Amino acid sequence: MVKMSHGPRAGSRMKMTKRVSERGGMPPVTRFMQEFEVGDYASIDIEPSVHSGMPYHGFQGGLTGRVVARQGDCYLVAVRVGGGVTKKVLAAPVHLKKVVQ
């Protein structure tokens, strides 16, 4: 019997699949060059074609948080998950979308 994979993308086949109309290319350059200020709100929307700076797939699905800091080329986003627990997610700007408040 073969052991189950426990890699960072294990169990994410449907989450990390683009729709047919979105396939075949990279996202626009403007998604890579987005700038966020500390205190801005950002939604986690993982871009499956870009592997660098990708957060864990459990945070995919519209989780919104506040940008806490910048760490290299990525941003640290504080996200509230169930039970009032706050977790910090490190993600590249291509995997984030600005939320207008």
Backbone as a chain_set.jsonl record, in Angstrom:
{"seq": "MVKMSHGPRAGSRMKMTKRVSERGGMPPVTRFMQEFEVGDYASIDIEPSVHSGMPYHGFQGGLTGRVVARQGDCYLVAVRVGGGVTKKVLAAPVHLKKVVQ", "coords": {"N": [[0.82, -1.183, 0.0], [0.389, 2.288, -0.635], [1.71, 5.163, 0.928], [-0.107, 8.005, 2.117], [0.128, 11.26, 0.733], [1.454, 14.082, 2.384], [1.968, 16.692, 1.705], [2.329, 20.299, 1.113], [0.291, 20.962, -0.67], [-1.562, 18.99, -0.517], [-4.684, 17.433, -0.89], [-5.966, 19.512, -2.188], [-7.041, 19.63, -4.728], [-9.42, 20.567, -6.068], [-9.651, 23.164, -5.072], [-7.382, 24.428, -6.051], [-7.705, 24.589, -8.794], [-8.184, 26.162, -11.843], [-10.929, 27.786, -13.547], [-12.206, 26.861, -16.8], [-12.239, 29.032, -18.538], [-10.301, 30.659, -17.486], [-7.879, 29.484, -17.812], [-4.544, 28.869, -19.143], [-2.755, 30.99, -18.992], [-0.697, 33.454, -17.338], [-1.439, 35.606, -14.522], [-2.255, 39.166, -14.814], [0.432, 41.593, -14.865], [0.053, 43.626, -13.072], [-1.155, 42.477, -10.859], [0.966, 41.23, -9.616], [2.438, 43.387, -8.801], [1.053, 44.798, -6.891], [0.523, 47.094, -4.245], [0.357, 47.319, -0.75], [-0.647, 48.984, 2.195], [0.218, 49.151, 5.689], [-2.407, 48.215, 7.706], [-4.353, 48.189, 5.767], [-7.149, 46.419, 4.337], [-7.262, 43.096, 3.168], [-8.14, 40.449, 0.984], [-7.777, 36.952, 0.851], [-6.957, 35.337, -1.995], [-6.019, 32.8, -3.695], [-3.704, 32.393, -6.301], [-3.383, 29.872, -8.464], [-1.45, 29.382, -10.455], [0.89, 30.584, -9.736], [3.456, 29.728, -7.711], [5.223, 30.707, -5.82], [5.309, 32.309, -2.715], [2.817, 31.444, -1.946], [0.062, 31.074, 0.173], [-1.072, 28.706, 2.711], [-3.497, 26.325, 1.617], [-5.797, 26.158, 3.12], [-6.615, 28.667, 3.817], [-7.81, 29.734, 1.626], [-10.622, 31.154, -0.034], [-12.002, 33.573, 0.365], [-11.331, 34.614, 2.876], [-10.81, 37.37, 4.904], [-8.552, 39.838, 6.004], [-6.407, 42.007, 7.956], [-3.655, 43.89, 6.861], [-0.644, 43.482, 8.433], [2.135, 43.729, 8.422], [5.024, 44.19, 6.293], [7.01, 41.768, 4.746], [9.826, 41.188, 3.335], [9.199, 40.609, -0.018], [6.633, 39.912, 0.421], [3.473, 40.001, 2.26], [2.279, 40.227, 5.602], [-0.626, 39.054, 6.864], [-3.225, 39.439, 9.134], [-5.665, 37.247, 10.037], [-8.938, 36.489, 11.071], [-10.079, 33.518, 12.31], [-12.35, 30.77, 13.029], [-13.905, 30.844, 16.284], [-12.838, 33.149, 17.367], [-10.115, 33.233, 17.07], [-7.045, 34.538, 15.98], [-5.001, 34.363, 13.175], [-1.828, 34.622, 11.551], [-0.946, 35.162, 8.241], [1.361, 34.627, 5.712], [1.786, 36.005, 2.615], [2.262, 36.441, -0.907], [1.792, 39.397, -2.961], [0.32, 38.739, -5.269], [-1.443, 36.834, -4.495], [-3.311, 38.117, -3.034], [-6.147, 40.303, -2.645], [-7.291, 43.633, -2.781], [-9.502, 45.054, -0.4], [-12.117, 47.229, -0.306], [-13.039, 49.462, 2.118]], "CA": [[0.0, 0.0, 0.0], [1.15, 3.52, -0.754], [1.397, 6.135, 1.973], [-0.765, 9.233, 1.671], [0.986, 12.435, 0.696], [1.13, 15.12, 3.358], [2.646, 17.893, 1.243], [1.602, 21.557, 1.325], [-0.87, 21.077, -1.557], [-2.332, 17.756, -0.414], [-6.121, 17.602, -0.697], [-6.403, 20.822, -2.69], [-7.218, 19.512, -6.174], [-10.489, 21.434, -6.576], [-9.378, 24.551, -4.69], [-6.285, 24.967, -6.846], [-7.991, 24.406, -10.206], [-8.817, 27.317, -12.464], [-12.015, 27.489, -14.47], [-11.73, 26.682, -18.167], [-12.045, 30.346, -19.165], [-9.141, 31.337, -16.891], [-6.668, 28.699, -18.037], [-3.676, 29.14, -20.269], [-1.846, 32.116, -18.889], [-0.375, 34.016, -16.042], [-2.239, 36.794, -14.223], [-1.622, 40.409, -15.266], [1.593, 42.05, -14.102], [-0.403, 44.512, -12.005], [-1.437, 41.664, -9.672], [2.254, 40.967, -8.973], [3.026, 44.637, -8.325], [0.146, 45.49, -5.981], [1.115, 47.63, -3.021], [-0.543, 47.408, 0.388], [-0.145, 49.72, 3.351], [-0.13, 48.53, 6.957], [-3.751, 48.623, 8.101], [-5.298, 47.923, 4.679], [-7.815, 45.125, 4.351], [-6.961, 42.282, 1.993], [-8.79, 39.158, 0.916], [-6.866, 35.926, 0.346], [-7.462, 34.685, -3.201], [-4.807, 32.148, -4.171], [-3.498, 32.242, -7.743], [-2.732, 28.571, -8.531], [-0.345, 29.3, -11.417], [2.085, 31.171, -9.127], [3.718, 28.921, -6.533], [6.016, 31.421, -4.828], [4.535, 33.162, -1.821], [1.45, 30.934, -1.845], [-0.301, 30.663, 1.532], [-1.67, 27.376, 2.852], [-4.776, 26.319, 0.913], [-6.912, 26.26, 4.063], [-7.013, 30.07, 3.922], [-8.474, 30.113, 0.385], [-12.072, 31.196, 0.029], [-12.586, 34.838, 0.786], [-10.966, 35.079, 4.209], [-10.352, 38.752, 4.838], [-7.798, 40.246, 7.18], [-5.737, 43.302, 7.927], [-2.216, 43.803, 6.613], [0.055, 43.823, 9.669], [3.513, 44.123, 8.138], [5.605, 43.727, 5.047], [8.139, 40.889, 5.043], [10.442, 40.973, 2.033], [8.255, 40.964, -1.073], [5.315, 39.424, 0.818], [2.762, 40.737, 3.298], [1.766, 39.469, 6.724], [-2.039, 39.409, 6.999], [-3.867, 38.853, 10.31], [-6.989, 36.767, 9.642], [-9.697, 35.88, 12.166], [-10.718, 32.245, 11.977], [-13.397, 30.423, 13.98], [-13.651, 30.89, 17.717], [-12.149, 34.367, 17.761], [-8.671, 33.032, 16.975], [-6.408, 35.3, 14.911], [-3.794, 33.742, 12.636], [-1.084, 35.468, 10.627], [-0.682, 34.463, 6.99], [2.354, 35.281, 4.874], [1.372, 35.787, 1.23], [2.732, 37.381, -1.929], [0.682, 40.263, -3.38], [-0.481, 38.138, -6.333], [-2.442, 35.991, -3.84], [-4.162, 38.989, -2.221], [-6.96, 41.296, -3.331], [-7.648, 44.731, -1.901], [-10.896, 45.175, -0.004], [-12.425, 48.637, -0.069], [-13.902, 49.621, 3.299]], "C": [[0.872, 1.258, 0.0], [0.73, 4.486, 0.352], [0.772, 7.381, 1.363], [0.227, 10.398, 1.712], [0.51, 13.466, 1.719], [1.82, 16.432, 2.993], [1.794, 19.139, 1.426], [0.378, 21.722, 0.432], [-1.753, 19.834, -1.512], [-3.807, 18.067, -0.15], [-6.673, 18.895, -1.259], [-6.692, 20.797, -4.185], [-8.276, 20.478, -6.705], [-10.239, 22.905, -6.231], [-8.363, 25.205, -5.608], [-6.479, 24.763, -8.341], [-8.694, 25.643, -10.734], [-10.005, 26.868, -13.31], [-11.454, 27.445, -15.882], [-11.431, 28.032, -18.814], [-10.807, 31.066, -18.637], [-7.826, 30.647, -17.216], [-5.814, 29.255, -19.156], [-2.749, 30.308, -20.115], [-1.616, 32.553, -17.462], [-1.294, 35.205, -15.779], [-1.537, 38.055, -14.722], [-0.489, 40.838, -14.327], [1.164, 42.939, -12.937], [-0.751, 43.742, -10.738], [-0.15, 41.375, -8.901], [2.792, 42.218, -8.284], [2.108, 45.42, -7.398], [0.901, 45.964, -4.74], [0.022, 47.719, -1.96], [0.13, 48.213, 1.48], [-0.529, 48.95, 4.606], [-1.476, 49.098, 7.401], [-4.786, 48.424, 7.008], [-5.942, 46.556, 4.876], [-7.517, 44.395, 3.047], [-7.678, 40.95, 2.119], [-7.814, 38.157, 0.31], [-7.538, 35.203, -0.808], [-6.255, 34.081, -3.911], [-4.82, 32.02, -5.685], [-2.724, 30.944, -7.953], [-1.537, 28.497, -9.472], [0.943, 29.9, -10.877], [2.331, 30.447, -7.811], [4.487, 29.674, -5.462], [5.113, 32.328, -4.0], [3.102, 32.708, -1.636], [1.147, 30.55, -0.396], [-0.901, 29.263, 1.539], [-3.092, 27.402, 2.305], [-5.989, 26.342, 1.842], [-7.412, 27.682, 4.223], [-7.692, 30.577, 2.655], [-9.979, 30.203, 0.619], [-12.624, 32.458, 0.631], [-12.287, 35.246, 2.208], [-10.333, 36.459, 4.094], [-9.635, 39.092, 6.137], [-7.149, 41.591, 6.964], [-4.246, 43.089, 7.728], [-1.492, 44.333, 7.849], [1.446, 44.355, 9.385], [3.89, 43.659, 6.748], [6.844, 42.915, 5.403], [8.766, 40.495, 3.717], [9.498, 41.469, 0.947], [6.823, 40.597, -0.703], [4.719, 40.307, 1.911], [2.263, 39.78, 4.357], [0.35, 39.958, 6.99], [-2.602, 38.69, 8.213], [-5.313, 38.536, 9.956], [-7.659, 36.159, 10.859], [-10.374, 34.626, 11.654], [-11.694, 31.91, 13.102], [-12.964, 30.495, 15.436], [-12.895, 32.112, 18.183], [-10.639, 34.257, 17.717], [-8.14, 33.826, 15.788], [-5.134, 34.586, 14.485], [-3.145, 34.706, 11.663], [-0.67, 34.639, 9.425], [0.322, 35.283, 6.193], [2.035, 34.964, 3.424], [1.962, 36.859, 0.325], [1.534, 38.208, -2.41], [-0.19, 39.673, -4.479], [-1.595, 37.272, -5.736], [-3.381, 36.798, -2.957], [-4.966, 39.916, -3.118], [-7.346, 42.377, -2.338], [-9.151, 44.722, -1.643], [-11.139, 46.633, 0.347], [-13.403, 48.719, 1.101], [-14.618, 50.937, 3.25]], "O": [[1.962, 1.271, 0.573], [-0.453, 4.61, 0.669], [1.086, 7.76, 0.234], [1.056, 10.495, 2.617], [-0.69, 13.684, 1.889], [2.212, 17.196, 3.875], [0.645, 19.039, 1.854], [-0.492, 22.538, 0.736], [-2.603, 19.649, -2.382], [-4.128, 18.877, 0.72], [-7.746, 19.335, -0.847], [-6.601, 21.831, -4.846], [-8.037, 21.148, -7.71], [-10.581, 23.791, -7.014], [-8.465, 26.394, -5.91], [-5.5, 24.765, -9.088], [-9.671, 26.115, -10.153], [-10.076, 25.715, -13.735], [-10.353, 27.934, -16.132], [-10.463, 28.154, -19.564], [-10.316, 31.993, -19.28], [-6.76, 31.187, -16.919], [-6.287, 30.01, -20.006], [-2.0, 30.605, -21.046], [-2.256, 32.082, -16.522], [-1.869, 35.757, -16.718], [-0.344, 38.016, -15.021], [-0.471, 40.483, -13.149], [1.852, 42.993, -11.917], [-0.654, 44.295, -9.642], [-0.169, 41.286, -7.673], [3.518, 42.121, -7.294], [2.36, 46.597, -7.141], [1.812, 45.29, -4.26], [-1.098, 48.142, -2.243], [1.344, 48.127, 1.664], [-1.49, 48.182, 4.595], [-1.657, 50.314, 7.462], [-5.985, 48.483, 7.284], [-5.366, 45.66, 5.492], [-7.519, 44.989, 1.969], [-7.808, 40.395, 3.211], [-7.102, 38.481, -0.641], [-8.56, 34.54, -0.629], [-5.55, 34.774, -4.644], [-5.811, 31.594, -6.278], [-1.529, 30.895, -7.659], [-0.684, 27.626, -9.303], [1.995, 29.743, -11.497], [1.515, 30.534, -6.893], [4.407, 29.306, -4.29], [4.256, 33.027, -4.54], [2.253, 33.494, -1.214], [1.896, 29.779, 0.203], [-1.201, 28.706, 0.483], [-3.816, 28.379, 2.499], [-7.111, 26.531, 1.372], [-8.52, 27.893, 4.715], [-8.11, 31.734, 2.607], [-10.542, 29.418, 1.382], [-13.626, 32.414, 1.345], [-12.937, 36.158, 2.72], [-9.432, 36.678, 3.283], [-10.053, 38.689, 7.223], [-7.32, 42.228, 5.925], [-3.645, 42.214, 8.352], [-1.693, 45.476, 8.26], [1.894, 45.31, 10.018], [3.196, 42.862, 6.116], [7.634, 43.319, 6.256], [8.294, 39.574, 3.051], [9.05, 42.615, 0.984], [5.893, 40.934, -1.435], [5.364, 41.227, 2.415], [1.87, 38.654, 4.053], [0.141, 41.129, 7.304], [-2.479, 37.47, 8.323], [-6.092, 39.427, 9.618], [-7.035, 35.401, 11.601], [-11.14, 34.662, 10.692], [-11.846, 32.697, 14.036], [-11.807, 30.242, 15.772], [-12.359, 32.116, 19.291], [-9.946, 35.108, 18.274], [-8.725, 33.789, 14.706], [-4.293, 34.245, 15.316], [-3.825, 35.51, 11.025], [-0.113, 33.551, 9.569], [0.153, 36.49, 6.02], [2.011, 33.797, 3.034], [2.139, 38.011, 0.721], [0.39, 37.772, -2.283], [-1.346, 40.073, -4.612], [-2.59, 37.006, -6.409], [-4.168, 36.222, -2.207], [-4.528, 40.272, -4.213], [-7.688, 42.084, -1.193], [-9.955, 44.427, -2.527], [-10.449, 47.202, 1.193], [-14.471, 48.109, 1.067], [-15.39, 51.253, 4.155]]}, "num_chains": 1, "name": "protein.A"}
